[in-house]
Structures are given as C-alpha cells and as structure tokens.
Amino acid sequence: MIDKAALRAGLRARRRTFAAGGPAPPAPPPLFLRALRPGMIVASYVPVGGEADPAAFDRMAVAAGAVLAWPVVIDRKSPIAFHAGDRLHDGPFGLRQPAADTPPVAPAIILTPLVGFDSACNRLGQGAGHYDRAFAALPDALKIGIAWSVQQVDRLPCDPWDVALDAIVTETDLFLPGE
C-alpha cells in the first residue's frame, strides 16, 4: 500500500521545484469554455506552494460573464464553502479567501488545486478531505483539476470517499476519465 503522506511530501517538493522554473500555466480547454454561461458561478483558488495558477481560467470565466467564487476554509475538520467576493483576505494554511461573512454560493464549475493525480482523473489533495466533501455536496458541479505535468503518477491509492475529477488540465495535456 502506498503511504499517502510520503507521496504528498514528494509530490509537493516536485511541484515547488517545477513551478519555480516559471513554466507557462495550463490553458483553459474547450470543455471549460463551452461550459461557461453568464451568471454562472465558477469556484477558483489562489495558488500556494507551487500550485498551478488558474488565472487564465478566471479571466475566461469573467469574460463569459461568470461570477468567481473562492474556497473559504475555517480549519481542517470544517467543510469548505465557496463564497463570491473580490476582496480576499489571509485565511488559514496560507490561503487567500473572502471574509467568512460573505454569503456562500453553489458553484457550477469547481477549479481544483491538487498535489497529485493519475490518468483516470483521481486526485490527491492536501489530506483534509475539504474538496472531496464539497464534491459530494455538489455532485452536479463540473470538477476540473489544474496541475503541472510533474504531479502525475502512474496510479493513486483511492479511498471510498475520494471523488474523481471530470478533467485535469496541465501545461501539456488534458486528461478525461476513461481516455
């Protein structure tokens, strides 16, 4: 059995080293662009620790008339929520997020950071289960992981609560389940 903690540590180091080299960020694929609608809520994130930057996705969403929302994290155990808002503040774990008193929203698309992934669109996250619980609560949301190619592994260990993504975009590839 693969030790997820050790896998996370190695992948985080690989991600930071790769990101420090200044690679071109992943570009929004056609499936994302076709899904956008005016007024739609798109959850994004502010990258930390070498995460791939979703800024190009954010720009395309705003240009299409979508509303951006951001994850709000309280602690490791509380569920993540998504809140719309342009004014971001420092939150736990080095995250930038809207104030907790902004209203929560239900995104139709969730742009998702990750630590690692495999070609079946399984995602290894930070380990607190925030996104997996959000995915379970928002089963109809389009879940798109944004990553660097160096974060890919042959096969991830999956627990029953792990939710696969609908797509993963890197600076070089688009991964879809079953392809």
C-alpha positions in Angstrom: 0.0 0.0 0.0 1.3 3.5 -0.9 1.8 5.8 2.0 -0.2 8.9 1.1 1.7 11.2 3.4 5.0 10.3 1.9 3.6 10.6 -1.6 2.2 14.0 -0.8 5.6 15.2 0.6 7.4 14.0 -2.6 4.9 15.5 -4.9 4.8 18.8 -3.1 8.6 19.1 -3.5 8.4 18.2 -7.1 5.6 20.7 -7.7 7.5 23.5 -6.0 10.7 22.9 -7.9 8.9 22.7 -11.3 6.8 25.9 -10.6 10.0 27.8 -9.6 11.2 27.3 -13.2 8.4 29.6 -14.4 6.5 27.2 -16.8 3.6 28.5 -18.8 0.4 28.0 -16.9 -2.2 25.5 -18.0 -4.6 26.9 -20.6 -8.4 26.5 -20.4 -9.5 23.6 -22.6 -12.6 23.8 -24.9 -14.7 21.8 -22.5 -14.3 24.6 -19.9 -15.0 27.3 -22.4 -18.1 25.6 -23.7 -19.5 25.1 -20.2 -19.3 28.8 -19.3 -22.6 30.8 -19.1 -23.4 34.4 -18.0 -24.2 34.5 -14.3 -22.7 31.0 -13.7 -20.7 30.6 -10.5 -17.1 29.3 -11.1 -15.1 28.4 -8.0 -11.4 29.1 -8.4 -8.5 29.4 -5.9 -5.4 31.4 -5.2 -2.4 29.2 -5.7 0.0 28.4 -2.9 3.1 26.2 -2.6 3.7 25.9 -6.3 0.2 25.0 -7.3 -0.7 25.7 -10.9 -2.2 29.1 -11.4 -5.8 29.1 -12.6 -5.7 32.9 -13.6 -6.3 32.1 -17.3 -9.4 30.2 -16.4 -10.5 33.0 -14.1 -10.1 35.6 -17.0 -12.1 33.4 -19.4 -14.9 32.9 -16.8 -15.2 36.6 -16.1 -15.1 37.4 -19.9 -18.0 35.0 -20.3 -20.0 36.8 -17.6 -19.5 34.2 -14.9 -19.1 35.1 -11.2 -15.9 33.9 -9.4 -16.1 32.3 -6.0 -13.3 31.2 -3.7 -12.9 28.5 -1.1 -13.3 29.5 2.5 -11.6 27.2 4.9 -12.1 27.5 8.7 -10.0 24.6 9.9 -9.0 21.0 8.9 -12.3 19.5 10.1 -14.9 22.0 9.0 -16.3 21.7 5.5 -15.1 24.0 2.8 -17.5 26.5 1.5 -17.3 28.7 -1.6 -18.0 32.5 -1.4 -18.2 35.1 -4.1 -16.2 38.3 -3.4 -13.4 40.3 -4.9 -11.7 41.3 -1.6 -9.6 38.4 -0.4 -8.0 38.2 3.0 -5.4 35.9 4.6 -7.0 32.7 5.8 -5.8 29.5 7.5 -3.0 27.5 5.9 -1.7 30.4 3.9 -4.8 30.6 1.8 -6.4 33.8 0.4 -10.2 33.8 0.8 -13.2 36.1 1.1 -14.4 37.1 4.5 -16.4 34.4 6.2 -19.4 36.7 6.5 -19.8 36.9 2.7 -22.7 34.6 1.5 -21.9 31.0 0.4 -22.7 30.1 -3.1 -23.0 26.8 -5.0 -20.6 26.7 -8.0 -21.5 25.0 -11.2 -17.7 24.6 -12.0 -15.1 24.0 -9.4 -11.4 24.6 -10.4 -9.4 22.5 -8.1 -5.8 22.5 -6.9 -4.2 19.2 -6.3 -1.0 17.6 -5.0 -1.0 14.6 -7.4 -3.2 12.9 -10.0 -3.3 9.9 -12.3 -4.6 9.5 -15.8 -8.0 8.2 -14.5 -8.5 11.7 -13.0 -8.1 10.6 -9.5 -6.8 13.5 -7.3 -4.5 13.5 -4.3 -5.3 16.6 -2.3 -3.8 18.1 0.9 -5.3 15.4 3.1 -8.1 17.1 5.0 -10.8 16.0 2.6 -12.2 19.5 2.0 -12.7 19.2 -1.7 -14.0 15.6 -1.6 -16.7 16.7 0.9 -17.5 19.7 -1.3 -17.7 17.5 -4.4 -20.1 15.1 -2.5 -22.3 18.1 -1.6 -22.2 19.5 -5.2 -22.4 16.3 -7.3 -23.6 18.1 -10.5 -20.6 20.6 -10.5 -18.1 20.2 -13.2 -14.8 19.4 -11.4 -11.7 20.4 -13.2 -8.2 19.9 -11.6 -5.4 22.2 -12.6 -1.9 20.8 -12.2 1.6 20.6 -13.5 2.6 17.6 -15.6 5.2 16.6 -12.9 2.4 15.9 -10.5 1.2 12.9 -12.5 1.8 9.4 -11.0 1.0 6.0 -12.5 -1.8 5.1 -10.1 -3.1 6.8 -7.0 -4.4 4.9 -4.0 -8.1 5.7 -3.6 -10.2 5.6 -0.5 -14.0 5.2 -0.7 -14.6 8.9 0.0 -12.2 10.1 -2.8 -14.1 11.7 -5.7 -12.5 11.6 -9.2 -12.4 14.7 -11.3 -14.2 15.3 -14.6 -11.0 16.6 -16.1 -7.4 17.5 -15.3 -5.5 20.2 -17.2 -1.7 20.5 -17.1 0.6 22.8 -19.1 0.9 20.0 -21.7 -2.2 17.8 -21.5 -5.9 17.3 -20.9 -6.9 14.2 -19.0 -10.5 12.9 -19.1 -11.7 9.8 -17.3 -11.7 6.7 -19.4 -9.4 8.1 -22.1 
